[in-house]
């Protein structure tokens, strides 16, 4: 059972932690599980903000029931229909048949697809941009946020306590209290892998809520944010603008037998000697989601990969496809390739980055044959020098 966490006197947290979950959306590695946030607004008319994942519906229903204390809820507000937030909708409807379900037109299209045996009928309260819902002391104002990160997504601003229920925006990996002092790292990995493709949509949402007096941001994942809100909003503005967060070089390496890895490590050493901040990932063994995060974090990227089957080694090919899918842009990129008889990795990597927006290739492109040797020193120094320059 989740212990009570009060957002304000009448807004209570009824979400649940899932500390055993190790793979989110069947693809993102979790070390500390995940949280599914839901909120209970205790007023003349009681509203519950969003449901939770199917794994935790029983616990969520217990949290809601405990706070109802024998009363009946008036509304379930569905800001986002993705199953990790809507799996409990059917159970809620069955338990509280008098309650209305609040969403926009697309909300109910999607809910009817997931729950084709539920007749929402006259239980639907359909809202659109700028509509309000009065609960008594508290009033919710709705803002559509399509593609942050599904087309039906919306957010709600509670006017009395100045709370922004932000759906997936401002969320992070981990359970509710995990790494409370280090929100940025896991929020960044979450943002670029879950929401990052839709930067323009996030920018639109930020503009809509820019002039709202905010005291609390209450997302659907991760901790409720109550202090220094400008910091979190500034991070989202940077991330959704695709601007680099830090000056430095992220080195992503895909090495088959280790020779390309050793060459990349040498380049990293040369960069550090020049005072450059370096982040490094062996993408054949480490989390690709973290590599995507770091590629967006830094203003320069070095791709180091072995040639393979007339192209580039598979992990690098996959990494580049993820960057393209997530709308990678506004960076400078260097290339190091390895090939024993017919080096071809550089050609494949060049083609991949040419398909992305506003990427600048850093010269020279460096080729090693099988393994680094002293004859490569000048080329390595030239590439390190070029990578060390900032704009």
C-alpha positions as CSV (number, residue, x, y, z in Angstrom):
1,X,0.0,0.0,0.0
2,X,1.3,3.5,-0.9
3,X,1.6,5.8,2.1
4,X,-0.3,9.0,1.8
5,X,1.5,11.8,0.1
6,X,-0.3,15.2,0.1
7,X,0.1,17.5,-2.8
8,X,-2.0,20.1,-1.0
9,X,-4.7,20.0,1.7
10,X,-7.2,18.5,-0.7
11,X,-5.1,16.9,-3.4
12,X,-3.7,13.5,-2.3
13,X,-1.4,11.2,-4.2
14,X,-3.0,7.8,-4.8
15,X,-0.4,6.4,-7.3
16,X,1.6,3.3,-6.9
17,X,5.2,2.2,-7.2
18,X,6.3,-0.9,-9.3
19,X,9.8,-1.5,-8.0
20,X,10.0,-5.0,-9.5
21,X,9.5,-3.8,-13.1
22,X,12.8,-4.1,-15.0
23,X,11.7,-3.2,-18.6
24,X,9.4,-0.2,-19.3
25,X,7.4,-0.2,-22.5
26,X,9.1,-3.6,-23.2
27,X,12.3,-1.8,-24.2
28,X,13.8,0.6,-21.6
29,X,15.9,-0.9,-18.8
30,X,15.0,0.1,-15.2
31,X,17.2,-0.2,-12.2
32,X,14.7,1.1,-9.7
33,X,11.4,0.2,-11.2
34,X,8.7,2.7,-12.2
35,X,5.9,4.7,-10.6
36,X,2.4,5.3,-12.0
37,X,1.0,8.5,-10.6
38,X,-2.6,9.2,-9.8
39,X,-4.2,12.0,-7.8
40,X,-7.3,12.4,-5.7
41,X,-9.0,15.8,-5.5
42,X,-11.2,15.9,-2.4
43,X,-13.9,18.5,-2.9
44,X,-17.6,18.8,-3.2
45,X,-17.3,16.7,-6.3
46,X,-14.4,14.2,-6.0
47,X,-12.1,13.7,-9.0
48,X,-9.5,11.1,-9.6
49,X,-6.7,12.1,-12.0
50,X,-5.7,9.1,-14.2
51,X,-5.5,5.4,-13.5
52,X,-2.5,3.1,-13.5
53,X,-0.8,0.1,-15.2
54,X,-2.5,-3.3,-15.2
55,X,0.1,-4.7,-12.8
56,X,-1.0,-2.3,-10.1
57,X,-4.7,-1.7,-10.5
58,X,-5.7,-3.6,-7.3
59,X,-3.3,-1.4,-5.2
60,X,-4.5,1.8,-6.9
61,X,-8.2,0.9,-6.4
62,X,-7.4,0.3,-2.7
63,X,-5.7,3.7,-2.5
64,X,-8.8,5.4,-4.1
65,X,-11.2,3.5,-1.8
66,X,-9.3,4.4,1.3
67,X,-9.5,8.1,0.5
68,X,-13.1,8.0,-0.5
69,X,-14.0,6.8,3.1
70,X,-17.4,5.4,1.9
71,X,-18.2,8.3,-0.5
72,X,-18.5,8.1,-4.2
73,X,-16.3,9.9,-6.8
74,X,-17.8,12.2,-9.4
75,X,-15.1,12.0,-12.0
76,X,-12.2,10.0,-13.4
77,X,-10.1,12.4,-15.5
78,X,-8.1,10.6,-18.2
79,X,-5.3,12.8,-19.4
80,X,-3.5,10.1,-21.3
81,X,-4.8,6.7,-22.6
82,X,-1.6,4.8,-22.9
83,X,-2.1,1.5,-21.0
84,X,0.3,2.2,-18.2
85,X,-2.1,5.0,-17.2
86,X,-5.5,3.7,-18.3
87,X,-5.5,0.0,-17.5
88,X,-7.6,0.7,-14.4
89,X,-10.4,2.6,-16.2
90,X,-12.7,-0.4,-16.6
91,X,-12.3,-1.4,-13.0
92,X,-13.1,2.1,-11.9
93,X,-16.2,2.3,-14.1
94,X,-17.4,-1.0,-12.7
95,X,-16.8,0.0,-9.1
96,X,-18.3,3.5,-9.4
97,X,-21.1,3.3,-12.0
98,X,-22.3,6.9,-11.2
99,X,-18.9,8.5,-11.9
100,X,-18.3,10.4,-15.1
101,X,-15.2,9.9,-17.3
102,X,-13.5,13.1,-18.5
103,X,-11.5,13.2,-21.6
104,X,-11.3,14.8,-25.1
105,X,-12.8,13.3,-28.3
106,X,-9.7,11.3,-29.1
107,X,-9.6,10.1,-25.5
108,X,-12.9,8.2,-25.9
109,X,-11.9,6.9,-29.4
110,X,-8.9,5.3,-27.8
111,X,-10.6,4.1,-24.7
112,X,-13.3,2.4,-26.8
113,X,-10.5,0.6,-28.7
114,X,-8.9,-0.7,-25.5
115,X,-12.2,-1.4,-23.7
116,X,-14.6,-2.4,-26.4
117,X,-16.9,-4.0,-23.8
118,X,-17.3,-0.8,-21.9
119,X,-20.2,1.5,-22.9
120,X,-19.1,5.0,-21.9
121,X,-22.4,6.4,-23.3
122,X,-23.7,9.2,-21.2
123,X,-20.9,8.9,-18.7
124,X,-18.6,10.8,-21.1
125,X,-17.6,14.4,-20.3
126,X,-15.9,15.6,-23.5
127,X,-13.6,18.6,-23.0
128,X,-11.6,20.7,-25.4
129,X,-9.0,23.4,-25.3
130,X,-9.6,25.9,-22.5
131,X,-12.6,24.1,-21.0
132,X,-13.0,24.1,-17.2
133,X,-14.5,21.6,-14.8
134,X,-15.6,23.0,-11.4
135,X,-15.3,20.6,-8.4
136,X,-16.3,23.1,-5.8
137,X,-13.3,24.9,-4.4
138,X,-11.1,23.4,-7.1
139,X,-11.4,24.1,-10.8
140,X,-9.6,22.2,-13.6
141,X,-8.7,23.9,-16.8
142,X,-7.7,21.7,-19.8
143,X,-5.1,22.3,-22.4
144,X,-4.6,19.9,-25.3
145,X,-1.1,18.5,-25.7
146,X,-1.2,16.3,-28.8
147,X,1.9,14.2,-29.4
148,X,3.3,14.8,-25.9
149,X,3.5,11.9,-26.6
150,X,0.2,10.5,-27.9
151,X,-2.3,12.4,-30.0
152,X,-5.0,12.4,-27.3
153,X,-2.7,13.7,-24.5
154,X,-3.9,16.7,-22.5
155,X,-2.9,18.4,-19.3
156,X,-5.0,20.0,-16.6
157,X,-4.3,23.1,-14.5
158,X,-5.9,23.2,-11.1
159,X,-6.5,26.9,-10.4
160,X,-7.0,27.0,-6.6
161,X,-3.7,25.2,-5.6
162,X,-1.9,26.1,-8.8
163,X,-1.1,22.5,-9.8
164,X,-0.3,21.5,-13.3
165,X,-1.2,17.8,-13.9
166,X,1.3,17.4,-16.8
167,X,0.6,13.9,-18.0
168,X,3.8,12.3,-19.3
169,X,5.6,15.7,-19.4
170,X,8.2,16.2,-16.6
171,X,8.2,12.4,-15.9
172,X,11.2,10.2,-15.1
173,X,12.1,6.6,-14.8
174,X,12.2,5.1,-11.3
175,X,9.8,4.8,-8.3
176,X,8.3,7.8,-6.7
177,X,11.2,8.6,-4.3
178,X,14.1,7.1,-6.3
179,X,17.1,9.4,-6.6
180,X,15.0,12.4,-5.5
181,X,18.2,14.5,-5.5
182,X,19.1,13.6,-9.0
183,X,16.0,14.1,-11.1
184,X,17.9,15.3,-14.2
185,X,19.6,12.1,-15.3
186,X,16.7,9.8,-15.4
187,X,14.3,12.5,-16.5
188,X,16.6,13.2,-19.4
189,X,16.8,9.5,-20.4
190,X,13.0,9.3,-20.1
191,X,12.4,12.5,-22.1
192,X,14.6,11.8,-25.1
193,X,13.5,8.1,-25.4
194,X,9.8,8.6,-24.7
195,X,8.9,12.1,-25.7
196,X,12.0,13.4,-27.5
197,X,10.8,12.9,-31.1
198,X,8.0,15.5,-30.4
199,X,10.0,18.6,-29.5
200,X,7.8,20.9,-31.4
201,X,4.7,19.6,-29.5
202,X,6.5,20.1,-26.2
203,X,7.4,23.6,-27.2
204,X,3.7,24.3,-28.0
205,X,2.7,23.0,-24.6
206,X,5.3,25.1,-22.8
207,X,4.0,28.2,-24.5
208,X,0.4,27.4,-23.4
209,X,1.3,27.1,-19.8
210,X,4.1,29.7,-19.7
211,X,1.9,32.4,-18.0
212,X,0.2,30.1,-15.5
213,X,1.1,30.8,-11.8
214,X,2.6,27.4,-10.9
215,X,3.3,26.0,-7.4
216,X,3.4,22.2,-8.3
217,X,4.0,20.1,-11.4
218,X,2.4,16.7,-11.0
219,X,3.4,14.3,-13.7
220,X,2.3,10.7,-14.4
221,X,5.7,9.2,-13.7
222,X,8.3,10.2,-11.1
223,X,8.2,12.6,-8.2
224,X,5.8,15.5,-7.8
225,X,7.8,18.7,-8.3
226,X,7.2,21.5,-5.8
227,X,10.4,23.6,-5.7
228,X,12.6,25.4,-8.2
229,X,10.1,24.7,-11.0
230,X,12.0,27.1,-13.2
231,X,14.9,24.6,-13.3
232,X,12.6,21.8,-14.6
233,X,10.9,24.0,-17.1
234,X,14.2,25.3,-18.4
235,X,15.4,21.8,-18.9
236,X,12.3,20.9,-20.9
237,X,12.7,24.1,-23.0
238,X,16.4,23.1,-23.8
239,X,15.6,19.5,-24.5
240,X,12.5,20.2,-26.7
241,X,14.4,22.9,-28.6
242,X,17.1,20.2,-29.4
243,X,19.8,22.5,-28.1
244,X,22.8,20.9,-26.5
245,X,22.7,20.9,-22.7
246,X,26.5,20.6,-22.2
247,X,29.6,21.3,-24.1
248,X,31.6,18.1,-24.6
249,X,32.0,15.0,-26.8
250,X,29.9,11.9,-26.5
251,X,31.8,8.9,-27.9
252,X,29.6,6.0,-29.0
253,X,31.6,2.8,-29.9
254,X,30.5,-0.3,-31.7
255,X,33.5,-2.7,-31.7
256,X,33.5,-6.4,-32.7
257,X,36.8,-7.7,-31.3
258,X,37.9,-4.7,-29.2
259,X,40.4,-2.9,-31.6
260,X,37.9,-0.1,-32.5
261,X,37.1,0.2,-28.8
262,X,40.8,0.7,-27.9
263,X,41.2,3.3,-30.7
264,X,38.2,5.2,-29.4
265,X,39.6,5.1,-25.9
266,X,42.8,6.7,-27.2
267,X,40.8,9.4,-28.9
268,X,39.0,10.0,-25.6
269,X,42.3,10.4,-23.9
270,X,43.5,12.9,-26.5
271,X,40.3,14.9,-26.0
272,X,40.7,15.0,-22.3
273,X,44.3,16.2,-22.6
274,X,42.9,19.1,-24.6
275,X,40.5,19.9,-21.7
276,X,37.3,18.5,-23.4
277,X,34.6,16.9,-21.3
278,X,34.1,13.3,-22.6
279,X,31.3,10.8,-22.1
280,X,31.8,7.3,-23.4
281,X,29.6,4.3,-24.2
282,X,30.3,0.9,-25.6
283,X,27.0,0.5,-27.3
284,X,27.5,-3.2,-27.9
285,X,27.1,-3.8,-24.2
286,X,25.6,-0.8,-22.6
287,X,22.1,0.7,-22.6
288,X,21.2,2.2,-25.9
289,X,18.6,4.5,-24.2
290,X,21.4,6.0,-22.2
291,X,23.5,6.5,-25.3
292,X,20.6,8.3,-27.0
293,X,20.3,10.5,-23.9
294,X,24.0,11.4,-24.0
295,X,24.0,12.1,-27.7
296,X,21.4,14.7,-27.1
297,X,23.1,16.0,-24.0
298,X,26.4,17.0,-25.6
299,X,27.1,19.4,-28.5
300,X,29.5,17.0,-30.2
301,X,29.3,13.3,-31.1
302,X,32.0,10.8,-32.2
303,X,30.8,7.7,-33.9
304,X,33.4,4.9,-33.8
305,X,32.5,1.6,-35.4
306,X,33.7,-1.5,-37.2
307,X,32.8,-2.3,-40.8
308,X,30.4,-5.2,-41.1
309,X,28.7,-7.0,-44.0
310,X,29.4,-4.2,-46.4
311,X,28.1,-1.6,-43.9
312,X,28.5,-0.7,-40.3
313,X,28.5,-3.0,-37.3
314,X,24.9,-3.8,-36.2
315,X,24.8,-2.0,-32.8
316,X,25.9,1.3,-34.5
317,X,23.3,0.8,-37.2
318,X,20.6,0.5,-34.6
319,X,21.9,3.4,-32.6
320,X,21.9,5.7,-35.6
321,X,18.3,4.5,-36.5
322,X,17.3,5.5,-32.9
323,X,18.8,8.9,-33.2
324,X,17.0,9.5,-36.5
325,X,13.7,8.3,-35.0
326,X,14.1,10.6,-32.1
327,X,14.8,13.7,-34.3
328,X,18.5,14.1,-33.5
329,X,19.8,17.5,-34.8
330,X,21.9,20.6,-34.2
331,X,25.2,18.7,-33.5
332,X,28.7,18.3,-34.9
333,X,29.7,14.7,-35.6
334,X,33.1,13.0,-36.0
335,X,33.7,9.6,-37.5
336,X,36.2,6.8,-36.8
337,X,35.9,3.6,-38.8
338,X,37.8,0.3,-38.7
339,X,38.1,-2.3,-41.5
340,X,40.6,-5.0,-42.3
341,X,40.2,-5.3,-46.1
342,X,37.4,-3.0,-47.3
343,X,36.5,-0.3,-44.7
344,X,32.9,0.7,-45.2
345,X,31.6,1.8,-41.8
346,X,32.3,5.5,-42.5
347,X,30.2,5.5,-45.7
348,X,27.3,3.9,-43.9
349,X,27.6,6.4,-40.9
350,X,27.8,9.4,-43.3
351,X,24.7,8.3,-45.1
352,X,22.9,7.9,-41.8
353,X,23.8,11.4,-40.5
354,X,23.0,12.9,-43.9
355,X,19.4,11.9,-43.3
356,X,19.2,13.8,-40.0
357,X,18.6,17.6,-39.5
358,X,21.4,20.1,-39.2
359,X,24.3,17.8,-38.5
360,X,27.8,19.0,-39.4
361,X,30.4,16.4,-40.2
362,X,33.8,17.1,-38.6
363,X,36.9,16.4,-40.7
364,X,39.0,14.4,-40.9
365,X,37.1,11.1,-41.1
366,X,39.7,8.6,-39.7
367,X,40.2,5.1,-40.9
368,X,42.2,2.4,-39.1
369,X,43.1,-0.9,-40.6
370,X,42.4,-3.7,-38.1
371,X,44.1,-2.0,-35.2
372,X,45.6,1.3,-34.3
373,X,49.3,1.8,-34.9
374,X,51.7,4.7,-34.7
375,X,51.1,5.6,-38.4
376,X,47.6,6.7,-37.3
377,X,48.9,9.2,-34.7
378,X,48.7,12.3,-36.9
379,X,45.1,11.5,-38.1
380,X,44.0,10.9,-34.5
381,X,45.6,14.2,-33.4
382,X,43.9,16.0,-36.2
383,X,40.5,14.6,-35.4
384,X,41.0,15.2,-31.6
385,X,41.9,18.8,-32.4
386,X,38.9,19.3,-34.6
387,X,36.6,17.7,-32.0
388,X,38.0,19.9,-29.3
389,X,36.8,23.1,-31.0
390,X,33.5,24.5,-29.8
391,X,31.2,26.8,-31.7
